[in-house]
Amino acid sequence: MTMPVNRSMPSCTVIPVLSYPDVRAAVTWLCHAFGFVERLRIGDHRAQLSFGDGAVVVTGGAVGAMDGGGHSVMLRVPDAGAHYERARLGGAQTSGPPSDHPYGERQYSAVDIGGHFWTFSQTITDVDPADWGGVPG
């Protein structure tokens, strides 16, 4: 499955999201100790790190309204609306229908039967991170 390009999103399809109390310290440590490369900084509360053809997102504090216990998984999908309907009909607890964001993504979140937090993201346009406040790493 080929996803559209959006400079505001990592190109991989599955993206773990890990929560740390201090995003800057976590980014510094992960880059130094594990060899990640900072791809994009989003204020002081979020960063995207690359490793080969993969990526992780580092975020501060709680993962979201449906807290995933400090971690979640983001999946890039070709059609967030259709995916949302499938998840809803399958019994997933969702955040509501997908909504559009200034960084070029249409997203919704859900909790699976094990209590794991997921975000599903569809690229709707290619957005330069500088247009919404992102800083390339």
Residue pairs with C-beta under 8 A, 6 or more apart in sequence:
1 13
1 78
3 11
3 13
3 76
3 78
3 123
4 123
4 126
5 11
5 123
5 126
6 103
6 104
6 105
6 123
6 125
6 126
6 127
7 126
7 127
7 128
7 129
8 40
8 103
8 104
8 105
8 126
8 127
8 128
8 129
8 132
8 134
9 76
9 103
9 104
9 105
9 121
9 123
10 39
10 48
10 50
10 54
10 55
10 57
11 53
11 55
12 53
12 54
12 55
12 76
13 75
13 76
14 73
14 74
14 75
14 76
15 55
15 56
15 57
15 73
15 74
15 75
15 76
16 56
16 57
16 71
16 72
16 73
16 74
17 56
17 57
17 59
17 63
17 68
17 71
17 72
17 73
17 74
17 119
18 26
18 56
18 57
18 58
18 59
18 70
18 71
19 59
19 60
19 61
19 62
19 63
19 70
19 71
20 26
20 58
20 59
20 60
21 60
21 61
22 60
23 44
23 45
23 46
23 47
23 58
23 59
23 60
24 44
26 58
27 36
27 38
27 41
27 47
27 49
27 58
30 36
30 49
30 56
30 58
31 37
31 38
31 49
34 51
35 51
36 49
36 50
36 51
36 56
37 49
37 50
37 51
37 137
38 47
38 48
38 49
38 50
38 137
39 47
39 48
39 49
39 50
39 55
39 136
39 137
40 47
40 48
40 129
40 134
40 135
40 136
40 137
41 47
41 134
41 135
41 136
41 137
42 48
42 129
42 133
42 134
42 135
43 133
44 60
45 59
45 60
45 61
46 57
46 58
46 59
46 60
47 57
47 58
47 137
48 55
48 56
48 57
48 58
48 137
49 55
49 56
49 57
49 58
49 137
57 74
63 69
63 70
63 71
63 72
63 117
64 72
64 95
64 109
64 117
64 119
65 95
65 109
66 93
66 95
66 109
66 110
66 111
66 117
67 117
68 111
68 115
68 116
68 117
69 115
69 117
71 117
72 109
72 116
72 117
72 118
72 119
73 116
73 117
73 118
73 119
74 118
74 119
74 120
74 121
75 118
75 119
75 120
75 121
76 121
76 122
76 123
77 83
77 120
77 121
77 122
78 122
79 122
80 98
80 106
80 107
80 108
80 120
80 121
80 122
81 97
81 98
81 106
81 122
83 108
83 120
83 122
84 94
84 97
84 98
84 108
84 120
87 94
87 110
87 120
88 94
91 113
92 110
92 111
92 112
93 110
93 111
94 108
94 109
94 110
94 111
95 108
95 109
95 110
96 108
97 108
98 106
98 107
98 108
98 120
98 122
99 106
99 107
99 108
100 106
100 124
101 107
102 127
102 131
102 132
103 127
103 129
103 132
103 134
104 123
104 124
104 125
104 126
104 127
105 121
105 122
105 123
105 124
106 121
106 122
106 124
107 119
107 120
107 121
107 122
108 119
108 120
109 117
109 118
109 119
109 120
110 117
110 118
110 120
111 117
111 118
112 118
129 135
129 136
130 136
